[in-house]
């Protein structure tokens, strides 16, 4: 085997790592599962923090939904963060406690959460739950989160799903399927292996002391990913609780969708580049399986980008094989293509059939092609500042 052949095989071999992680997660998640019992015992007192920036359109419905699930001693606190609308007044009218934060220099959800935690210090709860202002709680979600958090002493993450609005086009429905794959199948697979999950930004609950000790005050654009990794390093890995559900809708506006996807995907890619190598070194040095699992999970890029990369490498290695004859790179790239195709098909069988048809799934690579400009912007003009995605009619 020539040195050139070995060197050319490195890229498809590296791509096999996230493909295999994805496939294992989906395979383990596929078998039917029994619904776990709600942990017994007294329910901890809960404060629900709702960070809100210009959320007048939906804040009342969010507060109403949370208040319907509060028990005696619980609270819902809306942090009206740098708002230019009547978010605060509407939240008060809906029955929430409201604290107003006005700091135009330090912008981002992390700063809002830190401000809310400082407000709660006067009468700290046992558990702090975080629900985004555009999200709705599923039946019994808050009770399940509070009891699971209290019983385990760990941060817990609900199943957080995003749905395409009625009448949405193929791109948004494919995005819904990719989201379900990422937030449902993948963490469920790891949970069945006894491994932690990434935090997803909404539908999270934490023991008071755990969240109070965390470094929240930052403008990081994927503060949830960063927080979950920080807590795992500190010995508090998040626990996935799929029986608790939180849901929201993708924006209808093109600008809102573009802004949302750019923030999520640029933030994820930046975490892979900046954090994954360090996390893997630390996990192997400390022999920390849970941290290593989250590091490998982090290394799985957005599904569209992974598809583009695998197909491009397969085409390139195929052309090189025709020109010069090294077959090992082509064989590895072909294996990556086959395994990724199997993972996506199995994931569709597990959670996507009600979202997209098989014919739509076959057209999904066209959706991946449409995202090339987003990934090119990461290379030349990466988004680093937190920007709120435009809601409908806002």
N, C-alpha and C positions, 0 to 999 in steps of 0.2 A: 504494500500500500504506500503510495507516494505521499510526501509531505504536503504537496498541494492539495491532494484529495482530503487529507485530514483537516487542513485549514479551512477548506471550503465546507466541510461537514460541521464546523463549529456553530454556524448560525442556525441551521435547521435543528441541530441538537439542542441549542438553547431554547428554541421555540417549542420544542417538545415538552419542556418543563411546565409552562403554564397550561398547555393543552392537556397534559396528564393530570394536573391538579384539578382542572375543570371536569374532566371525565370521571375521575374518582368521586368527586363531590356529588355529581349527578347520579352516578350508579348507586351510591349508598343512599341517596335521598329517595330513590324511586319506589321501593317497596311500601305498601300501605302501612300507616303508622297508627297506633292507638293514641287516642287523646289522653294526655297526662292529666292526672287529678290536680285540682287546685290545692296548693299546700295548706295544711290545716293550721290551726292556731289563730291567735289574735292578729288582726291586720294592722300593720304599721301605719302611723299617721303620715299622710302624704301632702306635699305641696307640689302643685303642678306649675312649672314655669313655662310661659308662652312668650318667647321673644317675637316681637312684632314691629316691622318697619313698614309704615304706610299700608296697613292691612284693613282699612275701613270696610272694604268690600265684603269680607267674610269673617271678621273677628267675632261678631256677635254669635254667629252659628257655631263657631269653634268653642267659645266660652259656654254656650248653652249645652253643647254635647259633653263637655268635661264636667260641668256642674251636675249633670244628670247621673254621673257615676261617682260623685264624692260621697264619702262616709262622714260620720261625726268627727270633727277635729281636722278634716282635710281643708285645703285652701287651693284656690287657683289665682295665680299672680301673673298678670300681663306686664311685660316690660315694653313700654312704648318707646322704641329706640329711634331717635332722630326722625321723628315723624313730621310730615308736613300736611297731614290730613287729620280727621277726627277719630283716629284709632282709639286714643285714650278715652274719649268721652263715650264712645260706643261700647267699649269694654266695661266701663263702670256701669253703664246702663244695663248691661247684660248680667251684672252681678259679680264681676271679678274685682280683686284688688289690683290697682294699677300703680306702677312706678314709672316715672317719665325720665328718660335719659337723653341728654342733649350734649353731644360731643362730636362735632363734625370732623375732627382730626382722627379720632380712633373709631373706625367704622367696621362693623362685622358682627356676626352672631356671637362669637366668643366673648366680645366685650359686653354684649347685652346679657349673656348668661352670668358672667362674673358680677355685673351690677345687680342682677336679681338675687344671686347668692348672698351678696352683702346685705341686701334688704332683709333676707330671711334670717340672718344671724340673730336678730332680736328675739325670735321665737323659733328656733330651728325645728324642722320636722324630723321624723326618722328616715323618711325616704323622699328624694326629690325626683319627680318625673319631668321630662321635657317633651313637649308637644309643639310642633311648628304651627304657626298661625293659620296655615291653609289646610290643615289636616283634620280628619274626623276619627274618633275612636270607635272601634268595633264593640259589639256588646260584651260587657264584662272585662274589657281590656285593662282598665285601670286597676281593678281588683286583682286580676291575674298578675300584672306587673308588680304591684305593691307586695303581694304575698310571696312571689318568687324571689324578689329582691331581699325581703326580710328573712326568708328561710335560708337562702344561699349565702347571704352576706356579700354578694357580688353584683356588679352592674348587670342589668338585664336589657335585652333588646327585643322589642316586639317585631312581628312580621309587618314590615312597612312596604305597602304596595302603591304604585302609581298607575292610574287608569287613563286610557285615552278617552277624551270627551266623545259624546255621541256624534256620529258623522265624521269622525277623524279619518284622515287619509292613511295610506299604507305606512308611511314613515313613522307616524305616531303610534300606530298599532304594533309595528315591529319594535319600536322603542319600549312599549309596554311589555312585550314578550321578553326582551333583553333584560328589563328591570326585574321581572319575575324570576328569571333565571339567576340573576345576581343576588337578589334579596330574599328569595324563597328557597330554591333548590340548593344553591351552594352552601349557605349557612346551615341548612337542615342536614346536608350530608356531613359537614364537620361536626355538628351537634351529636349526631348518632355515633360518631367516632370518639366522642368525649372531648372534642376540641372547641375552643372559643370561636366567637364570630366577630366581625368588624361591627363597630357602631354605625348606624345608618342616618343619624341626624334627628330623627323624630321617633316617638314611641320608645324612649329610653327611660330607665329608672336606676337610681344610684342610692346606696346608703349615704346618709348625710355626710359623714366624716370622709368618705371616699371622694365625693365630688368637691367638698370644700378644700381638700388638700391638692386637688388637681390644678394645673395651670390653664385657666380658661381664657384669660384676657389676651386675645390675639385677634388679628384680622385674617387668619388663615382661611383660605377659600374652601377647604374641606376639613373643617375643624372637628367633625365627627370621626373621620379616619384617624386623625392625629391623636385625639383623646383616647380612642380605643387602644391604640398602640402604646401610648404612654401608660395607661392603666395596666396593660398586660405586662409591661416592663416592671411595673411596681408591684406585681404579684396579684393584681385584681382583674383577671381576664373576663371579658363580657360573656354572658350566658344567653343563648338564643331561646326565646319563648314564643314559638310560632302560634300557640293557641291565643295569644293576645295579638290583635290586629289593629293597624292604623292605616288609613288610606288617604290619598289625595288624587288630584287630577293634573295631568300635564296642561300647561297653558295652551289656549287656543291660538293666540297670536304667534306669528312667525318670529317676531322679535323676542317674545318671551321664551319660546322654545330654544332659539339660538343662544340666548344669554344663559339659560339654565344648563344646556348641554356643554357649553364652553366652560362654565365654572366647574361643573362636576368632572368633566373629562380632563381638562388641563390640570385641575387639582390632583386627580388620581395619578396622572402621568408624572407630575412633579414629585409626588410621594414615592413612586416607583424609583425614579432617578435618584432622589435625595436620601430616601430612608431605607429602601429594601436591602442594599448591600450591607449597610451598618447593622440592620436588624438581624440579617442572617449571620453575620460574624458574631454578634452578641449572643444569639440563640445557640450557636454551636459551641461558643466558648463556655457558656453557662449550662449547656446541655438542657436547655429549656424547650421542651417539645411544643408547648402551647405557643410560645413566641415564634418558634420556627414555622408552625402551621400558619399563623397570621402573616408572617413574612412571605411565605409561598403564596398564600391567598392574595396578598397585596400585589404580587408579581403577575397576576392574571390581568391583562389590560382590558379595556372595554371590548366587548365582543366584536364590534365592527372593525376595530383596529387589529385585533388578533386575526380575524378572517382575512383582512387585507394583507397582513404580514405573511401569513402562511401561504396564501395563494401566490403572492409575489415571489417568495423564495422558491416555491415549487416551479414556477415558470422560469425563474433564473437558473436554477440548478438543472432543469430540463434542457435549456438552451446550451448550457455549458457541457452537459453530457453528450449532446449531439456534436458539439464542436471538438471536444478533447477526450471524452470517454470516461471521466471519473464518475462512478455510479453510486458511491456511498452517499454523497450529499443529496442526490436525487432520491435515493431510497429513504433517507431520513425525512426529507421534505414530503415525500409521498405518504409516509407513515403519519406525519403530523396532519396532513390534509384529511386522511381517512379517519383518524381519531377525533379531530375537531368536528368533522361531519357527523360522526356517530354521537358525539356529545350533544351537539345542537339538536339532532333528531330525537334523541332520548329525552332531552330537556323539553322539547315541544310536546312529546307524548305525556310527559309528567305534569306540565303546567301551562302549555301554550295552545292547546287545541281549541280552547274557547276564546282565544285572543286573535289568532291568525289561522287561516286555512293552510293546508299543505301547499297549495298553489302560491299563496302569498309568501310562505317560507322559502320556496324555491327562488322567489324574486328578491329575497333579502340581500344578496350580494350587491344589488343595485343601490340599496339603502347604504351599504357600507361605502360604496364608491362616492356617494354624495357627501360623505363626511371627510373626504381627503383634505379639503381646504381647512377644516377645523384642526386636523392634525398637523398640517403644514404651519398653521399659525402658532402652534405650540413651539415649533422650532425657531421661528423668526420673531414672534411677538406674543410670548406666553402671558396669559392672564395671571396676575399675582394678587390683585386687589379684589376684595369681596364686592360683588355687585348684585343687588336684588333683581331677580327676574320679574319682568312685568307680568302682573296678573291680568285676567280678562277684564276689559272695561276700565282699566286703571291707566 
